[in-house]
Amino acid sequence: MPTSLPAVRAPENPIITPAMVAPSRPDLEVVGVFNPAAVRHEGDIVLLLRVAEAPRGLDAGEVAAPVYDSDSGRLEVRRWERGAPDVDTSDPRVIVADGRAWLTSISHLRVARSVDGIQFDIEPTPALSAATRYETFGVEDARITPIDGTYWVNYTSVSPHGIATALASTPDFASFERHGIIFPPNNRDVTIFPERIDGHYIALHRPMPAGVGEPAIWSASSIDLLAWGDHRLVATARPSDWEDTKIGGGAVPFRVRVDGQDAWLAVYHGVSGSPHVYSLGALLLDGDDPSRVIARSREPILRPEAPYEQNGFFGGVVFTCGVVADGDRVRIYYGAADGVTAVAELSLAEILAGLGEP
């Protein structure tokens, strides 16, 4: 079992649970609230929560999937007979029926605000929910990047066409403008850097090859945040007991100073084991060329240890989309077991001291 850095989990953890979140409509129930983006805004810590909802009131003999119909502009609930010969429900997250896979829940993004970073006021209605043909199965796992007074929100867009990454923006988290798909299927875990480098925007992303290749972290650049090119391989899974299966991006990278040089610190996730266990590590990236890894966590900075991390809808998972760094204090907001939201604090100095060869 790998060791990890001494993270201080909030005694209030989990800080947000499904019972704290109002459903978006009466025939749905909130079954998960997790993987929040995080940023400071006007003195508050703002989260964009992934809120997963499933149909309520099902009969024992049926299963159902909530689906956004882009033609009608409405959310519908598809139903099937449980145990029917052509209906596979072996995975609690997915129903295979009518020749395709359907998700048993649909996610939207919800704003939550806090003064102390622990007690959050959660808005009663979604901030961003399914609205296009590329979001039939919902929107998930946002990241927030502040650039020049605008908050850029990239998020996972899920549909029968695949898993893509879309972009939106907001000045205040009260209204949002959508900008469409920026990375086509299958691609997720995108994190956009909070400043231009040599005149270009930079992002990390995680293509999901099938058949040949493996999920790995890549970089890309853009002049307008919409069209991305100059793709470069950044980091792959490596032989270890915590990240030998796959890796992917986590929170938006932030600037650090190491040995008198500017660099970027990116918290990412690594997966190992069967069933899969998700842990967090850190990449130290070159300040002028973030596609170049300078150093990398030898052991995870956070791994699933607490009961709410080990047990839940998908146990053995800590997964972050949002970090708030203040001096030596790095506050990581994360989803635990794909069901609840938690927070842990780590020392930046200890994270840097735990880095080794790239």
N, C-alpha and C positions, 0 to 999 in steps of 0.2 A: 504494500500500500504506500503510495507516495506521500511525502510530507508536504505541507504548504506553509506559507508565511503566517505569522500570528495576526489574523484578521479579527477585528472586534465587531462582532455582530450586534446590532441594536437589540437591547433586551426586549423591545416591543415587537420584534419580528415574530411572524410576518406582519409588516406594517400596513399592508392592504390585502384584504381577502375578498372573495366573491360576495360575501354577505354585506360588505360595505358599499357595493356598487348597485345602483338601480338599473334594472334591465331597460333596454331601449324600447320595448313594447311588451304588453301584458302576456302574450303567448310564448315569450322566451324567458329563459332563466340564465343568469350569469354563472358559468361553470369554471371560469378562470380569469384572473387579472394578473398579468405578468409581463416580463420583458419590456420594461418602460424605457423610453428615451428620457434624458434628463438634461436640464440646462438652468442657469440662473437668468432670471428676468425680473427687473425692477425690484430687486431685493428678495424675491421669492425663489424657491426651487420649484420649477415646473416640470412635471412628468407628462409624457404622452403614453398612457397605459394601453396595452393590448387587452381588450375586453372580449373574451370568447363567450358566445351565447349559444344555447341549444334549445330546441323545442321542448316545452313543458307539457305535462298532461298526456304523455303517450300511453297507449294501451300496452299491456305486457307482451302482446303478440306482434308488435310493430316496431319498426325502426324508422328514423326520419333524418333528413338533411335539410338545413336552411340554405336557400340559394337565392342570390340576387338575379332577377330577370332584367337584363338591360333593355329589352324591348318594351316592357311595361313600366320599368322604373320602380318595381316593387320587390320586396323580399317575399319569397314563397317558401313553403315547407313541402318537400317531396317525401312521400311515405311508402314503405314496403312492408311486406309480411316477413317477420323474423323467422328464419329457418327455411325460407323458400329455396328451392334448388339453385336458383340463379342469383341468390343474395348471400354475399360473404360479409360477415360481421366479426371476423376473428381479430381484427385490429380495432380497438375502441375508438380510434380517431377517424376511421375511414369505413364507408360502406361501399362495397363493390356490387353494383347492380346496373341493369340496362346497358351492360357492356362498357361501363366506365366507373371511375372512382368518385365518390362524393364524400365531403367532409361532414362529420357528425355535429360540428359547431361552425359558426361563422364569427369572425373577429372584426371589430372596429377599433378606432383610436379615441381615447377619452382624456381630456385635460384634467390634471390634478395639481393643486397649488399648496405650498407650505412655507411657513416662515422658518421653522426649525429643521426642516428636512425629514421629519419623522411623522408628524400629525398632518395629514393631507385633507384638504377640502376637494371633493371629487365632483365634477360637474354632472348634472343629471342626464345630459344628452350627449351623443357622440360628437366629436369634433370632425372626424373624417370616417366615413363608412363607405361601403361598396357603392359605386356610382357609374362604373363603365363595364364593358364586356370583358375587360381584363381583370375585373375584381369580383367575378361571379361567386367565388368562394371566400371573399373577404379581403381585408387589408390588415397587415400584421407588422410587428417588430420594427417600429420607427426608430430613426436616429435624428437628432436635431443639431444642426450646425449653424452658429451665428456668424454672419459675414456682413460687414458694412451696414449694420442696423436691421438686417432682415434675417429671420430664422428660416433656414432651409430644412425641410423635413423630407427625408427619403424613407420609403416604406416598402414592404413586400406586398406585391399584388398577385393574388392567387386566382386561377381560373382553369377551366379545362384546356386552355392553351398553354399552360405551364406556370412556372413561378418566376415572376419578373420583379423589377424594381422600378417604382414610380417616384415622382418628385412633386412636392407642394411647397408653398412658402407662406409665411405669415409675419406681420409686423408686431403682433400683440397676442397671439393665441386666441383671439376672438373671432377672426375670419381667416379663411385659408383660400389660396389660389392654387389650382392644380396645373401642373406642367407636363403631365403625361409620362409615358414609359421612358426611362433613361438607360436601362440595361434589360435587354429582352431575355426570354426564358432560355435555359434555366439559370438564374443568377440571383443571389441574395447576399445578405450580410454586408451591404454597402455602407461605408463610412466616408463622409466627405470632410476633408481637412478644413479648419476654420480660417485659413488665409490663403491667398494666392502665393505660389512659389514660381519665381521667374515668369510672372505674368499669367500663369495657368492655375486653374483649379485642379486639385488632386483628389482622387478617391481610391480607397481599397475596395475590392469586390471579390466575390467568391463564385466563379463559374461552377456548374455541377455537371461534369461530363458523365456520360453513360457508356459503358462498354470499354472504352480506352481512356486512360487517364484517371486522375483522382481529384477530389475537391481540394483546392489550395487557394491561398490568398494571392491576388494579383493587384497591381496598381493600374490606374488609367489617368489621363489628363484631359482637360477641356478648357475652351476659352469662354464658354457661355453656360456651363452646368447642364447643358442639354445633350450635346453631341460629344461622345467620349471616344478617345483613341489612345495611341501610344501605350498599348497594354504590355505590362511586364510582370513576369513571375516574381513574387516577393518571398513567399515562405510556403513550405509543404509540411505535411505530417512527418514525424520522425520517430525512429525506434525509441520508445520510452514506455513507461507504465501509465501515462496519462494523456498522451496525444499521438498514439501510433495509428489511429484509424482515419481521422480527418481533422481539419482545423478550419476556422472561419473567423471573420471579423467580429468585433464586439462593439465597444464604445468608440465615439469620435476621438481621434488622437489629440493630444495636447502637448504644447511645447514644454521642454525641460532643459536644464543646463547641466551638462555632464563633463567634468574635466575641462571646464572653460569653454566648451563648445555647445552650440545650440543643437538640439535633437528633438525627435518626436517620440512620445510614449503611446503605444497603442495596446489596449487591453483586448485580448482575443480569446476564443474558446478552443479547447482541444477535446477530442473524443477518444475514448478507449474502452476496451472490455466488451463483454457480451453477457447481459444486455448493456447497451451503451451507457457510459458515465461521462457527463459533461463537466469539465473543470475550466478554470480561467488562468491564463498566463499573460505575459507582457512581452511585446517586441519593442526594442529601441531602434528607431529608424533615423537615417542620416537627415540632418536638418535641411539640407539643400536638395537631396535626392531621396525622397521617402521610399523609393523602390529598393533601396539598399538597407539590409538589416545589419546593424552594428552588433547587437547582442540580443539575447533571448532568455526567457525564464528557464532555469534548470529544473525547477519543480513548480507546481501550480501555485499561484498567489491566492486562489480560493478554490476549494473543491467541496463537493456535497458531503457534509458531515452532520448537520443538524437534522432532527427528525422531519421538519417541513421541507428539507432539501432531498432527503433520502426517500420520502414516501409522499405520494400524491398521484396526480393524473398520469405523469410520466416521471417516475422516481429516479433519483440519482442525477439530478440536473441542477447546475447553477449556470445562468446564461444572462449576460449583460448586454444592454443596448445604450447604457447611459452612465457616465462618470462625471462627478463634480470634484475638481481639484482645487484646493486652497492651500498654497504653500506645501508643507510636508504632508498635509492630510488629503488622502484620496478617498472619496466617498463613492462606493460602487453600489448602484441600484441594480437589482437583478431579479429575474424570474427564478423561482424555486419550484422544482418538480412540475413545471408547466401549469402551475395552478395559482400561486400567490406571489406577491411582491415583497422583497426583503431588501435590507441595506446593510452594508458592512464597511468599516473604515480600516484603511491600511496606511502605513507610513510610506511615503514616496522614497525616502532613503533606503528603507528595507527592500522595497521592490527593486530598486536599482542595484542594491548589493546582491540580490538574488539572481542577477542576470549572468549568463555565461556565453559560451561560443554561439554564434548565430546558427 
